[in-house]
Amino acid sequence: MNQESRKPPITIQKIADFAPDEVEAGVGLVLEDETGRYLFFLAGPRYQCPPGELFYAGVGGHREEGESWLACAQREAQEEIGTGVDVLSASATWYIPQGGPTRPVELAEEPRPLALYEMVNPPGTPRGGQLYRLVIYQARLQGQLQRLSPDEIRGVVALTPGQVARSLERWPTLAELLAEGAAVVAGAENLDQQTRLYPLGTAVALARVLGQATSKELEETPFRSARAGDICILLEPADEELAVIEEKQHALQAYFGGQSVTPVHFTCERFELGGADQLETVIDRMRDVAAKIQPFPLTAVSLVTLESQFRGGYILKWSVHITEPVRQFIQTVEEVLDSAGTTRFYGAHGDTRLITALQGITQVNTEPYLRRTRFPQHLFVARQVVVSRIIGPEKYDILARFDLAGVDEMGRGSYTRLD
């Protein structure tokens, strides 16, 4: 790989470096109430959320041609919540790239945005599967919420900083959030308190920014690159889907280069043992877990590239939509590992949402490919749980393998496909 392909895709000294006129971009607003809670809108009928779930996000939207960032912020606030805003200058600006670490950047422009966020629009949104650049400002309301855009906003909720910071790890119900100090500011009559809420757009970016302030806590169980001896909990497809997955990998190779990673799998968690008896405990408990869970589909919403120390180069990954079955399974795995006393390495980090497709790629810019490729894409149905030990980049010891509930001898099982 040449040195040019190893350089970061952009150097940011001004907002236009992050979001030039020709790219899809918009503004998001981080609004605080008088108690220090953050205000987010809850998705209205326009958005196709999974049953029993709603996303929450910041007020904002797409910047129109020739419009300034601040004008966009004011227009979107008036359209969505019926009042203007005072845009504030942040003490620091954070760049949040797709598939990379959050880092501060120095901008001379005033007011300074809080964050520059590369997001991938999920299924059910107007630009589902597309890369989108969001310029995020801190702001305060100039007046009371006057009217809500009925198609876009079902209600407005106020979340505590702690709830936002933990939102990448958990999808609580509205009732649970209210019990922890959240409040419904508008639209309570439209909301079922048993609905699960998850962050999107500005809410995800704010969680990442707040996470920088709590990085000391993360250091107690730090993410690190894979190494020999680590144990992994994986989800794998049945043999009948392997040929289709290989076709997808070959199509990606034609553009990105590199080699296919096999077998394709979803890593739920990677951990190390504190004692030999822990492994037996984990395997026994995961066997019980697998016997109770039905097969469920995994759907890719985009592609990301990462530099892997473990594999010695750049890798291409599918970004996986975290549906409720996926989230519940990951949470169950974490509970099993924590109860066994192991040390986990994923936690709130994003790798549990990615599936490696290729390694050794020579093209690291995904945007041209994403512009001409339809997402979301069905990847495979998770039908088997695998416990494996890493020996090297292409060498693994399979320690245990369990079928999920309802899988027959041919590897089939009932499920609901989401795409």
Buried (B, 14 or more C-beta within 10 A) or exposed (E): BEEEBEEEBBEBEEBEEBBEEEEBBBBBBBBBBEEEBBBBBBBBEBBEBBEEBBBBBBBBBBBEEEBEBBEBBBBBBBEBBBBBBEBBEBEEBBBBBBBBEBEEBEBEEEBBBBBBBBBBBBBBBEBBBBBBBBBBBBBBBEEEBEEBBEEBBBBBBBBBBEBBBBBBBEBBBBEBBBEEEBBBBBBEEBBEEEBBBBBBBBBBBBBBBBBBEBEEEBEEBEBEEBEEEBBBBBBBBBEEBBEEBEEBBEEBBEBBBBEBBEEBBBBBBBBBBEEEEBBEBBBEBBBEBBEEBBBBBBBBBBBBBBEBEBBEBBBBBBBBBBBBBBBEBBBBBBEBBEEBEBBBBBBBBBBBBBBBBBBBBEBBEBBEBBEEBEBBBBBBBBBBBBBBBBEEBEEBEEBBBBBBBBBEEEBBBEBEEBB
